C-alpha cells in the first residue's frame, strides 16, 4: 500500500519542487509557466518488467513502488507546525503564503492549496511539514519548508494533528 495518493500533476509539482534550488523562481511548480527541470519518470517507466508468466494473477493497475532505505527516509525531517496566518499570494490563484510556528521558530511556506482551503479556515490548524527542505522562491515569495497533504485528481486534504500538541516535534 502506498502512503500518499497523488495525481500525475501533483506528483510532477512535488518532483519539481524538490529539484529547485534557492535561486529558482518556481512558477512552473504551481502555475505551469517558466523553466523547470524534467519531471521524474513515472513508476511504470522505471519498474522492472515482469516476465510473461509472472503477469498471471497480478492485479491490473498495480504500480511497483521503488523502495528506499530507512536511513534515506530519516534524512527527511518531518515536524509538527501550527498555522498562524494564511493569505493568498498576489497574482497566483492556487497559492497561499502560510506563517507557521515550529517550536521556537517562525517559518514561512508557500503551498498550492488555495483551490481547496480558504485562508481564514487555516489559522490554528496543526499540520505536518518537511522542516529540512532547502528554501525555494515560489512566485517571488520565499518558501522555507513544505506541508504534507494527500490528494486525488479533484480533492486535497492536509495531514493534520488532532487535538492539542506542541509545535516543532519530530514526526517519525
ZISUL-V844734 format. One line per field, one symbol per residue. ss: DSSP state (h for helix, s for strand, l for the rest). psi: psi as a letter, one per 40 degrees, with the letter a starting at -180 (. if undefined). A space follows every 50 residues. Layout:
ss->???
psi->???
This chain:
ss->lllllllhhhhhhhhhhhhlllllslhhhhllllllllllllhhhhllll lhhhhllllllllllllllhhhhhlllssssssssssslllllllsssss ssllssssssslllllllhhhllllssssslllllsssllsssllsslss sllllssslslllllllllssl
psi->iidihiidddddddddddeiadehhfdddeeeiahiiiiiiidddeiihi iddedheihiehhhhhiiiddddedhhhiiihhdihiihhehdeiihhhi hgbeihihihigededhhdeedhehhihihdfhhiihhfehhhgahihii iadeihhihihiahiiiehhh.
